[in-house]
Structures are given as C-alpha cells and as structure tokens.
C-alpha cells in the first residue's frame, strides 16, 4: 500500500507543478504580467479549460509553424495525462484483506443507450508499471514545457 500511496503522492506533486506552468505559457503568449496570468489561470476552474485557453491563444497569436505545433503537441500530451490524474484522484479506493488494491472510478460515462459508472481497476504489477511510465511522461512533459518557455524567452519569474 505504501508503494501505491507514494506513487499517487508523486503524481499529485508532478501534476500541480506541471499545471502551474500554464501560467507562464499564458503570460508568454499574451505578454501579460505573471500576476495577471495567475488571475486568469485561477479564474478558469478546470484543467481542461486552462489547456484549451492556452491552445486557443496559441492558435490566435502564433503563426502556423513549428512554434505553434510544438505548443499544441505539449498541450495534447498534457490532456492525455489528465486522464491518469483523474483516475487516481477521483476514484474510491478499495483495499482488500488479501492486500490487493483497486480503484473505482466515480464518473458517469454516457453511451448512446446506457450509462457506465463505477469502473473498477485492480492495481496489479502491470498497472503500477504503467503508472510509473505515466509519472515519467509527466516529468518529461514538465521539462519540455520549461524548455519551450526558455527557447521563446517567455518570463518564468
């Protein structure tokens, strides 16, 4: 259990650290002061909305080309990793007497003629290895966003 909880703690730290880089992207794209970018960032109450705002500002303010494509690649990777964070932070955890651990996702998935909810996933060795890969992808995304900011001379203070 400690191993799982340490990974989830690392995921939460890496996520908030990486999501905060959207502030710098907002400031860099628009030229606004960091404090103003923080207000805009906090005024949008979902990660998806924040990512979409950065994407839309990029499409509006950057010329089509490598810089815009790199920004969109970063935000696409960010969006994909949000599903990982969602699974581990918005689930009910099930700890069994045999030591097994499962997550039960507390989300309703609408389908054409039915709904799905309570998707259960056993955290076996394969899932933990996948979580480790996702954590490395989050760290790599963080480094890549920092590099993007640096390469464009966007303020990071």
Secondary structure as UniProt FT lines:
FT   HELIX           2..19
FT   HELIX           21..30
FT   HELIX           34..43
FT   HELIX           47..61
FT   TURN            64..65
FT   HELIX           66..89
FT   STRAND          91..95
FT   TURN            97..98
FT   STRAND          101..105
FT   STRAND          109..110
FT   STRAND          115..116
FT   STRAND          120..122
FT   HELIX           125..152
//
